C-alpha cells in the first residue's frame, strides 16, 4: 500500500503542468520606472529568492503600449487557472500628458477627472511572447479614470474578479472607490460595481490567498497609509486586521504581498509585503511576517533592486519559466 501511494503521488507530480508547481524556480517582478518616455511602460526583473533582483532587457521596457494614452503603469500579472498569463495595467502616461498641458497639480486633476476608462491588457502562454496590447473599457460611464487594476480567480463565481480605482462624476470626482467586474476570458466583462467604498478615498488594492483566508491591502488616500482586511470569501464580509503593524506608516502605496520560499522543509511560509514609499521617493520597501493573518510585519533586510521599482507585481515562477525569461531578455542585464 505504501509503494502504491508513493507511485500515485509521483505520477501526479509528473503529470501536473508546470504552472501547478510554479514558484520553485524563482520570481518575476513586473513593474514600471516612473514619469519618463520609457518609464511608464512594462519592465521585467528576476530573482531566485524574491529578495535580490536583476533587471532584464538592459533595464529597458519589455512591453510598450502605443494605444490609448500610450502608457502602461501599475502592471499586474496573473497566472490563470489554465496556465495562461494575463497582464493588466493603467492606461496612462503622465509624462505625455504633462507635455500636452503642462506640469503641476492641474495635470493630475485632469487625468483623475477625464482620463482613460480602459485597462491595457496583454496575454501570453510563456511570459516571453505576448499578444496585445488591447484596451478593455471596464469603468462606469461617468468615471474619470481606471487605475491600478488587479485580478484574482474567484472560485465561488467560477471566473475572475477584476478590480481597480475610479473616481466618478456622481460626487464631482471627490474620491476614488474600488470598482470591480467579473470576466472569464478578459475580453468580455460584467457591468462594473462598487467593490470597496469608505468615507475616504481608496486606491491600490491587492488581494492574496494564504490557503485558508483572503487578505486585502488597500491605500487610504486621506491617511496616506495602508489598510489590511481579511475574509473567507472575495465577496466578503471583510474585517479590518486590528494588529496590522503598518497601519500607522505614512506616505506609502502600491502594496503587493507574496510568499517567499521556505529555507527548509517544514518551516512556516514567510510572507513579504512590499510598499512603494513614494513620499520619500524610495521605491519599494519590504516587510516580512510568518503569520499573515495577524498582519504583524517587520522591516526586512537583505533586499536589493537594480532601480526604484514602482507599483507592480511579484509572480512566483517555475525553474523552466525562469530560464526561458533569462534567455529571452538577459543580454547585458543590469544587476544590482
C-alpha positions, 0 to 999 in steps of 0.5 A: 500500500505504501509503494502504491501511494508513493507511485500515485503521488509521483505520477501526479507530480509528473503529470501536473503542468508546470504552472501547478508547481510554479514558484520553485524556480524563482520570481518575476517582478513586473513593474514600471520606472516612473514619469519618463518616455520609457518609464511608464511602460512594462519592465521585467526583473528576476530573482531566485529568492524574491529578495535580490533582483536583476533587471532584464532587457538592459533595464529597458521596457519589455512591453510598450503600449502605443494605444490609448494614452500610450502608457502602461503603469501599475502592471499586474500579472496573473497566472490563470487557472489554465496556465495562461498569463494575463497582464493588466495595467493603467492606461496612462502616461503622465509624462505625455500628458504633462507635455500636452498641458503642462506640469503641476497639480492641474495635470493630475486633476485632469487625468483623475477627472477625464482620463482613460476608462480602459485597462491595457491588457496583454496575454501570453502562454510563456511570459516571453511572447505576448499578444496585445496590447488591447484596451478593455473599457471596464469603468462606469460611464461617468468615471474619470479614470481606471487605475491600478487594476488587479485580478484574482480567480474567484472560485465561488463565481467560477471566473475572475474578479477584476478590480481597480480605482475610479473616481466618478462624476456622481460626487464631482470626482471627490474620491476614488472607490474600488470598482470591480467586474467579473470576466472569464476570458478578459475580453468580455466583462460584467457591468462594473460595481462598487467593490470597496467604498469608505468615507475616504478615498481608496486606491491600490488594492491587492488581494492574496490567498494564504490557503485558508483566508483572503487578505486585502491591502488597500491605500487610504488616500486621506491617511496616506497609509495602508489598510489590511482586511481579511475574509473567507470569501472575495465577496466578503464580509471583510474585517479590518486586521486590528494588529496590522503593524503598518497601519500607522506608516505614512506616505506609502502605496502600491502594496503587493504581498507574496510568499517567499520560499521556505529555507527548509522543509517544514518551516512556516511560509514567510510572507513579504509585503512590499510598499512603494514609499513614494513620499520619500521617493524610495521605491519599494520597501519590504516587510516580512511576517510568518503569520499573515493573518495577524498582519504583524510585519517587520522591516526586512533586510537583505533586499536589493533592486537594480532601480526604484521599482514602482507599483507592480507585481511579484509572480512566483515562477517555475525553474523552466519559466525562469530560464526561458525569461533569462534567455529571452531578455538577459543580454547585458542585464543590469544587476544590482 
